[in-house]
Amino acid sequence: MEHVGKTYCLGQRTGISSLQELWKARREKKDNEKFAALRDINLEVKKGERLGILGRNGAGKSTLLKLLARITEPDQGLIRIKGRVAGMLEVGTGFHRELTGRENIYLNGAMLGMNRKEIDEKLESIIEFSECREFIDTPVKKYSSGMYVKLGFSVLAHLDMDIFLMDEVLAVGDGGFQKKCLDKMREINREQGRTILYVSHNLETIREICDRCIVLDKGRLIFQGSTEKAVETYMKNILDIRPVYEFEKRQNINFATGKLQVTQIIMETPRLEKGDRYLRMKIRYEEKEDLPDLTIRLTFHDEQDRIAGTALSEEISGKNQEGFLRITADTEVLVSGIYSVDIAFMSPQGDRFLKHEYIQRAAAFQIQRQEPDSRAGWNKEIWGNIVLPAVRAEELFPGE
């Protein structure tokens, strides 16, 4: 890949059916604006490599995979690919909703380059790996997103391809299936010598799978090298300390029900210094139904993405409406540094918690103790996670 660039036109119209629409299109400045999704990318991936691709949303990760999958063409530069490419870039890519799982295996396999004989030979293995045997003759429109992933990944994993492109394909599946997929990816790489390019925000799976990574930011390649160095670069890149974080409607991942969605986080203390030990933030959220006995979990990560501590709130009552909370967390046991925080809204379900919302790296803050901190950094692998004091959740009203 040499000096590759890809530009999109914002607000571009695919068709104009009236003079009124033509006039509107001419008046909209956005139709003339361009967005550079990728800029001057130079990259070489060797046969048998497992390359991780990291970057914030909008960094150009998915665009890069689409160029390699030949779904779209670059505007600039040259891409050379040696070998057959298979990609799973979205959940259910190539599935027809009205067809059964079995029929979609044949359809999906054919689209990815397999002939009927090859699919016949691998059909039983594909069904067994997918864990969808009970529903294999059911139309996939009745499948959950997790079942889509299982069946789609199973077809992909049984292809005789040289290069595999995967974009967050494990985000929806359950934990057990994720582990099975990771093992399968290692197998096709180690035993069959396949090349894997893997996009994910889950840094643990990146560490498990990839022996080299690149980091993209605003369409530019800002780092390529070892996985650990890439993770460190990525974390520093995303730890942008801001007073306000806005969240749009998004697909439910990480096993969240989506019955509650955070829309805004206001950091009242983005920097803790001069002896201030309390992190304070306001969280605005929307509930889609009554969710009694809600608990908020905060998980703090340091600059190397190690878990530095976890804190839980007391229970709050859901009211099927917009909610507004002030969260106060005691950070006295955390050493100086920059931290990101994951936020989860959960409710009890038997002996476990059911997550309704989960945002990884939702916000960032800095701790700067007044005196130099003499304590060593917390070693999670040896000492385990720190359990921080309980979080205080105070209900607010609009305008507070």
N, C-alpha and C positions, 0 to 999 in steps of 0.2 A: 504494500500500500504506500504510494508515493504522492505527497502533497495533495491529499484528498480533501475536497470541500463539498458541502451540500447546503444549499440555500432554499428556503421556502418563502413564498409570498403570503403575508398575513392577510386574512379576510378575502382571499381569492375566491371568486365566484365561478362555479362550474357551468352555469348556464343563465342567460338573461332572456326572459320571455315577454317583456313589455318595455315600452318607452320609459315608464315610471321607474322600473328596476335599473334601466340603463342610466338614467339621470341620477339615481341614488348611488349607483356604483361609482360614477364619476365624481360625486361629491365626497365620497368616503375616502379620506386620506389613507386609511389603513390598507386599502387595496394596493397602494403604491409602496407600502413599507415591506422591507424584506428582513427575514430572520436567518442568520447564519447558524444552522444547527451543528455543522462541523467546519473547522477551519484548519487547513494545512496539516492534515494528519499524516505522519510518517510512522509506519509500523510494520514489523516483520514478525510473523508467528511461524515457528518451526514445527515440523511434523511431530506429533506426539505430545505437544505442549498442552498444559492446562492453564489457560490464560483467564484471569479474573478481570472484570471491567467495573471500576468503581466511579461514582460521581453522584452529585446531587440530582434531584429531579430537574429535567431540562438541560442536563449537561451534554447530551448527545449520545448516550449509551445505546438506546434502542435504534436511533438512526444509523449508528455504526453497524449494528447487526443486520438491519434491513438492507444496507448496501452490500454486505457480504453475502446475504441470502438472495441478492439480485431482485429484491422486491421493488427497489427503486435504484436509480442510477446517480452517480456523483455528477456534480456540475463542473468540478475541476479535479485534476489528478488522475492517477491510474491505479487500478486494483488488479492484481494477478492472483488467481486461485488455482492451486494444483490439487485436484481431487474432487469428489462429489460432496456436496454440502446439504445437510439437513438441519432445519431450524424449527424450534418451538418457541415462537416469539409472543404468543398470546394464548390464553386459555381457550381450548376448543378450536384452534386454528384448523380449518379444513373440514370441520364437522358439519353435517347437514342435520338440522334440528328434527326433521320428520323421520329420519332413518334411525334404525336401531343401532346399538353399540356394535354388534357384529358387522352390520352393513357399513358402518362408518370406519371400521378397521380396514375393510377392503378399499373404501373410497380414499381414506387418509393415506393408506399405504401406496395406492396408485399415484396420488398427487406427489408423494415424496420419492417416487421412482421405483417402487417395487412392482413386479408383475404378479399375476394371480397365483402362479405356482409357488413363488417365494412366500406370498402371504399364507397360502394353504399350509405350507410346511411350518410356518411360525405361528399360526393362528392360536394353537393351544397354549403355547408359551406366552403369547401376548395377553390372552384372557387371564391366565393364571397370575401373571405378574400384576395385572391391573387391579385385582381384587374386586372385579365387577361382574363375576360370573353369574351371580343371581339376577343381574339386571341386563345381561348382555343382549337379550332380545327385546329390550324395552326401548322405545324412541328416546334419543338423548335429550330431547327438550324437557324430559322429566328428571334429568340428572342434576345433582348439585354441582357447584363449581369444583368441589373437591373430586367428584367422580370424573368430571371432564379432564382434570389434570391427570388423574391416574390413568385413564384410558389413552389420552394423548401422549403422555410420557412413555407409556408401555409400547406403543407403536413406534415411537421415535427410537427407543432404546434397542429395538430389534432390527433396525435398518442396517444394511451393510454399506455404511457411508464412511467417508474419510474424515469429515469435519462436522462437528455438532455445535450448533448455536443455540444457547438457552438463555431466555430472558425472564428472570423471576419465576421460573416454572414451578418451584417448590413452595411458593408463598401461600398457596391455598390448601395444599394437602395436609393430612394429619401427621403427627410426629413420627409414628411408626413407618408410614409410607415415605416420609422424607428421608429417614435413615436408609431405607431400602434403595431409594433413588441414588443417594450418595454412594452407596456401595456399588451400585450398577455403573455409575459414571466412572468410578475408579477402575472397575473391571474392564470396561470397554477401552479405557485409556491404557491401562497397564498390560492387559493380556492381548488386546487387539491393536494397540498402537494408534488409537484414534486421537484426533486433535479436538480439544474442547475449548470453546469460548463461552464464558459464563458471566452473566450480569446479575447482580444481587445487591440488596441493601443489607442482607444478613451477613455480617462480617464473620460469624462463626463458620458458616458453610463455605465462605470464600477461603478462610484459613484451612479448612479441611480438604477442599478440592484442589485449590490452585497452587502451582509452584511459582508463578509469576503473575504480576498484575500491572494494569495501567490505571491511571486516574485521569478522568476528563473533567474540565470545568469550563462552562460557557462555550462549549464546542472545541476547546483546545486541549491537546494532550499535555498535561503538566507534569506527569511522572510516569516512568516505567521502570520496573525493577522487582525486587523481592516483595513477597506478599506482606511481610511485617512492615517494611518501609512504606509500602503503598497504603496500608491501613492507617499508619501514622499520618501520612500526607493527607489522606481523605478526611480523617477526623479533624485535623487542623483547618482543613478547607471548609468543613461544614459547621465548625464551631464559631458561627458568627453571632456575637452577642448583640442582641437588639432589644429595644423596649417592648415591641409588639410583634407577635407572630400570628399570621392569618392562615386559616385552613379552609380549603374548598371541599365540596362534596367529593368523596373518593370511594373507591371500591373497598370492601371489607377484606382485610387480610389478617394474618396472624391469629386466625380463629376467632375474631371478634364478631359479635352478632350484628353490629351496625344499628342496634336499637337506640344508641346514643352516639352523637358526634360532637367533638370539640370544634368550635368555629373560631375561637380567638384565645390567645394567651397574652396577658399583659404582665411584663416583668417589673415589679415594683422595686426589686433590689437586684438588678443585673450584675452588680459588683458588690461583694461583701468585703469591707475593710474596716479598719479602726475598731476592731473588736466586735463588729456585728456578726452574730452567729446565726441569725434567722433569715432564711430564704423566703421571700414573699412574692406570690404571683396571683393574678386573678385569672380565672378560667371561665370562659363563656361557652355554653354547650346547649345542644338541642336534644330533647328526649322525644322518641316517637311513640312511647307508651309508658305507663306507670312502671317504675323499676324500684321497688322498695329495698331498703337495706343496702344501698350502694356504698362501696368502699373505693377509695382512690389509692392507687399504688404508684409511688415514685421510685424509679431506679436510676441511680447516678452512675455515669461512666466517666472515667478520666480521659486524658488526651491520647492514651494508647488504646482506648475502648475497653479497658478492663472495668469490670463492675466494682465500684468503690463503695456502694451502700444501697440499701433498700429501705423505704419507709412506707407505712400504711396509715391511712386516716381513720378516724372514727366513722361510724356509719352515718350516711345522710339519706334522706327520703326523696325519691323521685316523684315528679308531679306531672309527667307527660306535657312538658312545656319547655320554654327556654329557661335555662338555669344560669346563675352567676355566682361564683364562689371565690372567696379569698383563701388561698392555701398558704399555710405557714409551716416551714420545715426547719428543724434544728440541725445545723451542719457543723456543730462544734468539733466533731471527731474527724472531719475531712481536712486534709492538709491543703496548703496553697496550690492553686492551679486553676485550669479551665475545665469545666464539667459540662456534659450534656445530660439531659434528663428525659427518660421515657415516662409517659403518662398512660395509665390504664384505669378505666372505670370498670368495676366488677361487682357482681352480686353473688351471695352464697348459693350453691346448688349441691345439696348433700354434703359430702366431705371435701368438696373442692369449690373453687370460684369459677364463675362463668364470666368471660370478658365481653363487654358490650362495646368498648372503644379501646384501641391501643395505638399510640403514636410513638414510634421510635425516634429518638433524637428530636423531641418536640421543641426544646428550647435549650439555651446555653447560658451559663453564668460563670463568673470568675470569683475566686476566693483569694484575697491577698491579706494574710495576717499581718498585724502591725509589727510583730517581732519575727525574725527569721525562724522558720519552723525546723526544729531539730529532729522531728520524728521521721522514720523511714517511710517510704511509700508503702501502702497496704499491699501485702502479698496474698492475693485471693487464692492462688493455688495451694498455698501452705496453710493459711489461717482461715480461709473461707470468707464469705461476704460479711460486711458490717450490717447489722440491723440497727437502723437509726431510730431515735425516739419517734413516737407517734406524731403524725401530721395533724395539724388543727385545720378543720374545714369550716369556714364561716359563710353562711348564706348572705349574699348581698342583693341589692335592688338596683335596677338600671339607674345610672348616674352617679353611683357611689364610687 
